[in-house]
């Protein structure tokens, strides 16, 4: 392995090294030193994240099975930043809960294994690498969802996820087998040149799209989402909602734009229908939720519908809007989930009514939650407004005016239920409000990073211009 090969796979190899270091640390560290191992792991992962922002060479490895470029590296860096925020927000829970159960290191091992799978998935150059990476990214998360071993709801969520993931994996593999059967190729570039319009090819496309839609939580493949999000630990819910979904949206965009570019007349109407159904189902069901984890679950379903507006564009503008929205969505959702994590860890409260009068006792947490929800709702000048604006522009640029109008209607619906939480925190009073409490330094850093991302990307950021300048790399 020469230096150039190492640099092309730098992120994946560093994650493997960190994973092995955590494994060795778990073996040699006494029970009293477990908290220090948690601190070491978070700091070491922060260093790995920082290294990812240095220049790395573009190119392909293993005969084209693995490829990387500036756009893919940007996505990997975004995933790393998101996971770093999640780990910082989880530090207190890990030290106070998992250390006593002697399974804090396993949490890191499972999360890093899933992240390695996501990195290989978005760098995949053929369907074999894609499918292996998809499985590697999914199986560890199923264990993480069921990590609260003493809660029946967590075990049920793990079972629901593994059953849903198995069905989704089977559908995707079934579709890939159809595509391979019609072309005799598994590489994306070769298959794009060999695919011809036929019933078997269209059926393969539909099955593949259905399988990947489970991971993105698109309607009607979203049924697992609310139950799994509610039963899983909140940090795992954050990972599923942001990191896993973001990578899946990117690889879906890449494959539709490249492998199935000639079939846009087939998949664009399909996306049109699914986008409308996903936005309405996600928003209307979110209106009825009181548990904040289920509330944010249906919110994430609705946000997935908005993401399809960029994909349906089918061009550079659409790719840029999707990538930018995924990065903005990451900070917005992690800000909201971080507050829910902090309050749940300290008080065990997760219902909307429990947040009545929160601003009077915990003003900083209320402000972070407000920023996250404003961004998810698309209220200017925070980052979420520009994310949605670019998605709407991408769809309108191809003449999908009715779809954009429907999206605006759904954005208005979402504004109502996001403001319900803000009203509870700032305007309502409670005889028994959540008492004031202090967060540990890692939680404060995680919340501050999410809030800073929401504000900086909204008020001033050259990020969108940069994303747009490199989005042509999504096309072969």
C-alpha positions as CSV (number, residue, x, y, z in Angstrom):
1,X,0.0,0.0,0.0
2,X,1.6,3.2,-1.1
3,X,1.1,6.7,0.3
4,X,-1.3,7.8,-2.4
5,X,-3.5,4.8,-1.8
6,X,-3.5,5.4,1.9
7,X,-4.6,9.1,1.3
8,X,-7.5,8.1,-0.9
9,X,-8.8,5.8,1.8
10,X,-7.6,8.0,4.7
11,X,-10.9,8.4,6.5
12,X,-11.8,4.7,6.4
13,X,-8.4,3.6,7.5
14,X,-8.2,6.1,10.3
15,X,-11.6,5.0,11.6
16,X,-10.4,1.3,11.5
17,X,-7.3,2.3,13.5
18,X,-9.4,4.2,16.0
19,X,-11.8,1.3,16.3
20,X,-8.9,-1.0,17.1
21,X,-7.5,1.5,19.6
22,X,-10.8,1.5,21.4
23,X,-10.9,-2.3,21.5
24,X,-7.4,-2.5,22.9
25,X,-8.2,0.3,25.4
26,X,-11.3,-1.6,26.6
27,X,-9.1,-4.7,27.2
28,X,-6.3,-3.0,29.2
29,X,-8.3,-0.3,31.0
30,X,-9.7,-1.0,34.5
31,X,-13.3,-0.2,35.5
32,X,-12.2,3.1,37.1
33,X,-10.6,4.2,33.8
34,X,-13.6,3.7,31.6
35,X,-14.6,7.3,31.8
36,X,-11.1,8.4,30.7
37,X,-11.4,6.0,27.7
38,X,-14.6,7.7,26.7
39,X,-12.8,11.1,26.8
40,X,-9.9,9.7,24.8
41,X,-12.2,8.2,22.2
42,X,-14.1,11.5,21.6
43,X,-11.0,13.5,21.4
44,X,-9.3,11.0,19.1
45,X,-12.3,11.0,16.8
46,X,-12.3,14.9,16.8
47,X,-8.7,14.6,15.6
48,X,-9.7,12.2,12.8
49,X,-12.5,14.6,11.8
50,X,-10.1,17.5,11.7
51,X,-7.6,15.5,9.5
52,X,-10.4,14.9,7.0
53,X,-10.5,18.6,6.1
54,X,-6.9,18.5,4.7
55,X,-6.6,18.0,1.0
56,X,-6.9,14.4,-0.2
57,X,-6.2,13.1,-3.8
58,X,-9.1,12.2,-6.0
59,X,-9.2,8.8,-7.8
60,X,-10.3,5.2,-7.8
61,X,-9.1,2.0,-6.1
62,X,-9.6,-1.7,-6.5
63,X,-10.4,-1.4,-10.2
64,X,-13.0,1.2,-9.7
65,X,-14.9,-0.4,-6.8
66,X,-13.9,2.5,-4.6
67,X,-13.7,6.1,-5.7
68,X,-13.3,9.5,-4.1
69,X,-13.5,13.1,-5.1
70,X,-14.0,16.5,-3.4
71,X,-17.8,16.1,-3.2
72,X,-17.6,12.7,-1.6
73,X,-14.9,13.9,0.8
74,X,-17.2,16.8,1.8
75,X,-19.9,14.4,2.6
76,X,-17.6,12.2,4.7
77,X,-16.4,15.2,6.6
78,X,-20.0,16.2,7.2
79,X,-20.8,12.7,8.5
80,X,-17.8,12.9,10.8
81,X,-18.8,16.2,12.2
82,X,-22.3,14.9,12.8
83,X,-21.1,11.8,14.6
84,X,-18.7,14.0,16.7
85,X,-21.6,16.1,17.8
86,X,-23.6,13.0,18.7
87,X,-20.7,11.6,20.7
88,X,-20.2,14.8,22.6
89,X,-23.9,14.9,23.4
90,X,-23.7,11.3,24.5
91,X,-20.7,11.6,26.8
92,X,-22.7,12.1,30.0
93,X,-25.0,9.2,29.3
94,X,-22.1,6.9,28.4
95,X,-20.3,7.7,31.7
96,X,-23.2,7.5,34.0
97,X,-25.2,4.7,32.4
98,X,-23.1,2.5,30.1
99,X,-19.9,2.4,32.2
100,X,-21.9,0.8,35.1
101,X,-23.2,-1.8,32.6
102,X,-19.6,-2.3,31.3
103,X,-20.5,-1.7,27.6
104,X,-19.4,1.8,26.8
105,X,-16.6,0.7,24.5
106,X,-19.0,-1.5,22.5
107,X,-21.1,1.5,21.8
108,X,-18.2,3.2,20.1
109,X,-17.2,0.0,18.2
110,X,-20.7,-0.4,16.8
111,X,-21.1,3.3,15.8
112,X,-17.7,3.5,14.2
113,X,-18.4,0.2,12.3
114,X,-21.6,1.7,10.9
115,X,-19.8,4.9,10.0
116,X,-17.1,3.0,8.1
117,X,-19.9,1.2,6.2
118,X,-21.5,4.6,5.3
119,X,-18.2,5.9,4.1
120,X,-17.6,2.9,1.8
121,X,-21.2,3.1,0.6
122,X,-20.9,6.7,-0.6
123,X,-17.5,5.9,-2.2
124,X,-18.9,2.7,-3.9
125,X,-18.2,2.4,-7.6
126,X,-20.2,-0.8,-8.1
127,X,-23.2,-2.6,-6.7
128,X,-21.1,-5.2,-4.9
129,X,-19.2,-2.6,-2.8
130,X,-22.5,-0.7,-2.3
131,X,-24.4,-3.7,-1.0
132,X,-21.6,-4.9,1.4
133,X,-21.3,-1.4,2.7
134,X,-25.0,-1.1,3.1
135,X,-25.1,-4.2,5.3
136,X,-22.0,-3.0,7.3
137,X,-23.7,0.3,8.0
138,X,-27.1,-1.2,9.0
139,X,-26.3,-4.3,11.2
140,X,-24.4,-2.4,13.9
141,X,-27.2,0.2,14.2
142,X,-29.7,-2.6,14.9
143,X,-27.6,-3.5,17.9
144,X,-27.4,0.1,19.0
145,X,-31.2,0.6,18.8
146,X,-31.6,-2.3,21.2
147,X,-28.8,-1.0,23.5
148,X,-31.1,-0.2,26.4
149,X,-31.2,-3.9,27.4
150,X,-33.4,-3.3,30.4
151,X,-36.1,-1.5,28.5
152,X,-38.6,-3.7,26.6
153,X,-39.4,-0.8,24.2
154,X,-35.7,-0.7,23.1
155,X,-35.6,-4.4,22.4
156,X,-38.8,-4.2,20.4
157,X,-37.3,-1.3,18.4
158,X,-34.2,-3.4,17.6
159,X,-36.4,-6.2,16.4
160,X,-38.5,-3.9,14.2
161,X,-35.4,-2.3,12.7
162,X,-33.7,-5.6,11.9
163,X,-36.8,-7.0,10.3
164,X,-37.4,-3.9,8.3
165,X,-33.8,-3.7,7.3
166,X,-33.8,-7.4,6.2
167,X,-36.8,-6.8,4.0
168,X,-35.3,-3.6,2.5
169,X,-32.0,-5.4,1.9
170,X,-33.8,-8.2,0.2
171,X,-35.7,-5.8,-2.1
172,X,-32.6,-3.9,-3.0
173,X,-30.6,-7.1,-3.7
174,X,-33.5,-8.5,-5.8
175,X,-33.5,-5.3,-7.9
176,X,-29.7,-5.4,-8.3
177,X,-30.0,-9.0,-9.5
178,X,-32.5,-7.9,-12.2
179,X,-30.2,-5.2,-13.3
180,X,-27.2,-7.5,-13.4
181,X,-29.2,-10.1,-15.3
182,X,-30.0,-7.6,-18.0
183,X,-26.5,-6.2,-18.4
184,X,-24.0,-8.7,-17.0
185,X,-22.3,-5.8,-15.2
186,X,-22.1,-4.6,-11.6
187,X,-20.0,-1.4,-12.1
188,X,-22.0,1.8,-12.2
189,X,-20.3,3.1,-15.3
190,X,-20.6,-0.1,-17.2
191,X,-24.3,-0.6,-16.2
192,X,-25.2,2.9,-17.3
193,X,-23.9,2.2,-20.8
194,X,-25.5,-1.2,-21.1
195,X,-29.0,-0.7,-19.6
196,X,-31.8,-0.8,-22.1
197,X,-35.5,0.0,-21.6
198,X,-37.3,-3.2,-20.7
199,X,-39.8,-4.5,-18.2
200,X,-37.1,-6.3,-16.3
201,X,-34.9,-3.2,-16.0
202,X,-37.8,-1.1,-14.8
203,X,-38.7,-3.7,-12.3
204,X,-35.1,-3.8,-11.1
205,X,-35.1,0.0,-10.7
206,X,-38.4,-0.1,-8.7
207,X,-37.1,-2.8,-6.3
208,X,-33.8,-1.1,-5.8
209,X,-35.5,2.3,-5.1
210,X,-37.9,0.6,-2.7
211,X,-35.0,-1.0,-0.8
212,X,-33.1,2.2,-0.4
213,X,-36.4,4.1,0.5
214,X,-36.5,2.2,3.7
215,X,-33.2,3.7,4.8
216,X,-34.4,7.2,3.8
217,X,-37.9,6.7,5.4
218,X,-39.8,7.6,2.3
219,X,-43.6,6.9,2.3
220,X,-44.8,4.1,2.1
221,X,-41.6,2.6,3.5
222,X,-41.5,4.6,6.7
223,X,-43.6,2.4,9.0
224,X,-40.7,1.4,11.2
225,X,-39.4,5.0,11.7
226,X,-41.5,6.3,14.6
227,X,-41.5,3.1,16.7
228,X,-37.7,2.6,16.2
229,X,-36.9,6.3,16.9
230,X,-39.0,6.2,20.1
231,X,-37.6,2.9,21.4
232,X,-33.9,3.6,20.6
233,X,-31.5,5.6,22.8
234,X,-31.8,9.3,21.8
235,X,-28.2,9.4,20.5
236,X,-28.9,6.4,18.3
237,X,-32.1,8.1,17.1
238,X,-30.0,11.1,16.1
239,X,-27.6,8.9,14.2
240,X,-30.5,7.2,12.3
241,X,-32.2,10.5,11.5
242,X,-29.2,12.4,10.4
243,X,-26.1,10.4,9.6
244,X,-27.6,7.2,8.1
245,X,-30.3,9.1,6.2
246,X,-27.8,11.7,4.8
247,X,-25.6,9.1,3.4
248,X,-28.5,7.1,1.9
249,X,-29.9,10.3,0.2
250,X,-26.5,11.0,-1.3
251,X,-26.0,7.5,-2.8
252,X,-29.6,7.5,-4.0
253,X,-29.0,10.8,-5.8
254,X,-25.7,9.6,-7.3
255,X,-27.1,6.3,-8.6
256,X,-30.3,7.9,-10.1
257,X,-28.2,10.6,-11.7
258,X,-25.6,8.2,-13.2
259,X,-26.8,4.6,-13.5
260,X,-30.4,5.5,-14.3
261,X,-29.9,8.8,-16.0
262,X,-31.5,7.5,-19.2
263,X,-34.5,6.3,-17.2
264,X,-35.4,9.7,-15.8
265,X,-38.8,9.6,-17.5
266,X,-39.5,6.6,-15.2
267,X,-38.1,7.6,-11.9
268,X,-39.0,11.3,-11.9
269,X,-42.8,10.6,-11.9
270,X,-42.1,8.0,-9.2
271,X,-40.2,10.6,-7.1
272,X,-43.0,13.1,-7.7
273,X,-45.6,10.9,-6.2
274,X,-43.4,9.7,-3.3
275,X,-42.4,13.2,-2.4
276,X,-46.0,14.4,-2.1
277,X,-47.0,11.4,0.0
278,X,-43.9,11.7,2.2
279,X,-44.4,15.4,2.9
280,X,-48.1,15.0,3.8
281,X,-47.8,11.9,5.8
282,X,-44.8,13.1,7.8
283,X,-46.3,16.5,8.5
284,X,-49.9,15.4,9.3
285,X,-48.7,12.6,11.7
286,X,-46.3,15.0,13.4
287,X,-49.2,17.2,14.3
288,X,-50.6,14.4,16.5
289,X,-47.4,13.6,18.5
290,X,-46.7,14.4,22.1
291,X,-43.6,12.3,22.6
292,X,-40.7,14.4,21.2
293,X,-38.8,11.4,19.7
294,X,-41.9,10.4,17.7
295,X,-42.5,14.1,16.9
296,X,-39.0,14.4,15.4
297,X,-39.3,11.0,13.7
298,X,-42.3,12.2,11.6
299,X,-40.5,15.5,11.1
300,X,-37.6,13.6,9.6
301,X,-40.0,11.7,7.3
302,X,-41.3,15.1,6.1
303,X,-37.8,16.4,5.6
304,X,-37.0,13.4,3.4
305,X,-39.9,14.4,1.2
306,X,-38.4,17.9,0.8
307,X,-35.1,16.3,-0.2
308,X,-36.7,14.6,-3.2
309,X,-37.4,18.1,-4.7
310,X,-33.7,18.5,-5.3
311,X,-33.3,14.9,-6.7
312,X,-36.1,15.4,-9.1
313,X,-34.2,18.2,-10.7
314,X,-31.8,15.7,-12.2
315,X,-29.0,18.3,-12.7
316,X,-26.1,20.0,-11.0
317,X,-28.4,22.5,-9.3
318,X,-30.4,19.6,-7.9
319,X,-27.3,17.8,-6.7
320,X,-26.0,20.9,-5.0
321,X,-29.3,21.7,-3.3
322,X,-29.6,18.1,-1.9
323,X,-26.0,18.1,-0.6
324,X,-26.3,21.5,1.0
325,X,-29.7,20.6,2.5
326,X,-28.3,17.4,4.0
327,X,-25.5,19.4,5.7
328,X,-27.9,22.0,7.0
329,X,-30.4,19.4,8.2
330,X,-27.6,17.7,10.1
331,X,-27.0,20.7,12.3
332,X,-30.7,21.5,12.7
333,X,-31.7,18.1,13.7
334,X,-28.8,17.5,16.0
335,X,-29.5,20.7,17.8
336,X,-33.1,19.7,18.5
337,X,-32.1,16.1,19.4
338,X,-29.3,17.3,21.6
339,X,-31.7,19.3,23.8
340,X,-34.1,16.3,24.0
341,X,-31.0,14.1,24.9
342,X,-29.9,16.5,27.7
343,X,-33.4,16.8,29.3
344,X,-34.1,13.1,29.0
345,X,-30.8,12.2,30.6
346,X,-31.3,14.5,33.5
347,X,-35.0,14.2,34.1
348,X,-36.3,11.3,32.0
349,X,-39.0,13.6,30.5
350,X,-39.6,13.4,26.7
351,X,-43.2,14.7,26.2
352,X,-44.1,18.1,24.8
353,X,-46.1,19.1,27.8
354,X,-43.0,18.6,30.0
355,X,-41.4,21.5,28.2
356,X,-43.9,24.0,29.4
357,X,-42.0,26.9,31.0
358,X,-38.6,25.5,30.0
359,X,-37.2,29.0,29.1
360,X,-37.7,30.2,32.7
361,X,-35.5,27.4,34.1
362,X,-33.2,26.5,31.2
363,X,-33.0,29.4,28.8
364,X,-29.9,28.2,26.9
365,X,-31.4,24.9,26.1
366,X,-34.6,26.6,25.0
367,X,-32.6,28.9,22.7
368,X,-30.8,25.9,21.1
369,X,-34.1,24.1,20.6
370,X,-35.7,27.2,19.1
371,X,-32.8,27.6,16.6
372,X,-33.1,23.9,15.6
373,X,-36.8,24.0,15.1
374,X,-36.7,27.3,13.3
375,X,-34.1,25.8,10.9
376,X,-36.2,22.7,10.4
377,X,-39.2,24.8,9.7
378,X,-37.3,27.0,7.2
379,X,-37.7,30.3,9.0
380,X,-35.2,33.0,7.9
381,X,-32.4,33.9,8.5
382,X,-31.3,30.5,9.9
383,X,-29.7,27.9,7.6
384,X,-32.9,25.8,7.1
385,X,-34.5,28.6,5.2
386,X,-31.8,28.6,2.6
387,X,-31.7,24.8,2.4
388,X,-35.4,24.7,1.6
389,X,-35.2,27.7,-0.7
390,X,-32.5,26.0,-2.9
391,X,-34.6,22.8,-3.0
392,X,-37.7,24.7,-4.1
393,X,-35.6,26.5,-6.7
394,X,-34.2,23.3,-8.1
395,X,-37.7,21.8,-8.5
396,X,-39.1,25.0,-10.0
397,X,-36.2,25.2,-12.4
398,X,-37.5,22.1,-14.1
399,X,-41.1,23.3,-14.2
400,X,-42.4,21.4,-11.2
401,X,-44.5,24.4,-10.0
402,X,-47.4,22.3,-8.6
403,X,-44.9,20.2,-6.6
404,X,-43.3,23.4,-5.2
405,X,-46.7,24.8,-4.3
406,X,-47.5,21.5,-2.4
407,X,-44.1,21.7,-0.7
408,X,-44.8,25.3,0.4
409,X,-48.2,24.1,1.8
410,X,-46.4,21.4,3.8
411,X,-43.8,23.8,5.0
412,X,-46.6,25.9,6.4
413,X,-48.1,22.9,8.1
414,X,-44.7,22.0,9.6
415,X,-44.4,25.6,10.9
416,X,-47.5,25.1,13.0
417,X,-46.2,22.0,14.9
418,X,-42.7,23.3,15.3
419,X,-44.2,26.4,16.9
420,X,-46.2,24.3,19.3
421,X,-42.9,23.2,21.0
422,X,-41.6,26.8,21.0
423,X,-44.9,28.0,22.5
424,X,-44.6,25.4,25.2
425,X,-41.1,26.5,26.1
426,X,-41.5,30.3,26.0
427,X,-45.2,31.1,26.5
428,X,-46.7,28.4,28.6
429,X,-46.3,28.1,32.4
430,X,-46.1,24.9,34.5
431,X,-46.5,24.3,38.2
432,X,-43.8,21.6,37.9
433,X,-41.4,22.8,35.3
434,X,-38.1,21.0,34.4
435,X,-35.7,22.2,37.0
436,X,-32.5,24.0,36.2
437,X,-29.5,21.7,35.7
438,X,-26.0,21.9,34.4
439,X,-24.6,19.9,31.5
440,X,-21.1,18.5,31.2
441,X,-18.6,20.2,29.0
442,X,-19.0,17.7,26.1
443,X,-22.8,18.3,26.0
444,X,-22.2,22.0,26.0
445,X,-19.7,21.7,23.1
446,X,-22.1,19.5,21.1
447,X,-25.0,21.9,21.5
448,X,-22.8,24.9,20.8
449,X,-21.4,23.3,17.6
450,X,-24.9,22.5,16.3
451,X,-26.2,26.1,17.1
452,X,-23.1,27.6,15.5
453,X,-23.6,25.6,12.4
454,X,-27.3,26.7,12.1
455,X,-26.4,30.4,12.5
456,X,-23.2,30.5,10.4
457,X,-24.6,28.5,7.5
458,X,-27.6,30.8,7.6
459,X,-26.1,34.3,8.2
460,X,-23.0,33.9,6.2
461,X,-21.4,31.0,4.5
462,X,-19.7,30.3,1.2
463,X,-20.6,26.6,1.6
464,X,-23.4,26.6,-1.0
465,X,-21.2,28.2,-3.6
466,X,-18.5,25.6,-2.9
467,X,-21.0,22.7,-3.1
468,X,-22.4,24.0,-6.4
469,X,-18.9,24.4,-7.8
470,X,-18.1,20.7,-7.1
471,X,-21.5,19.2,-7.7
472,X,-20.7,18.3,-11.3
473,X,-18.5,15.6,-9.7
474,X,-21.7,13.6,-8.9
475,X,-22.0,12.9,-12.7
476,X,-19.7,10.5,-14.4
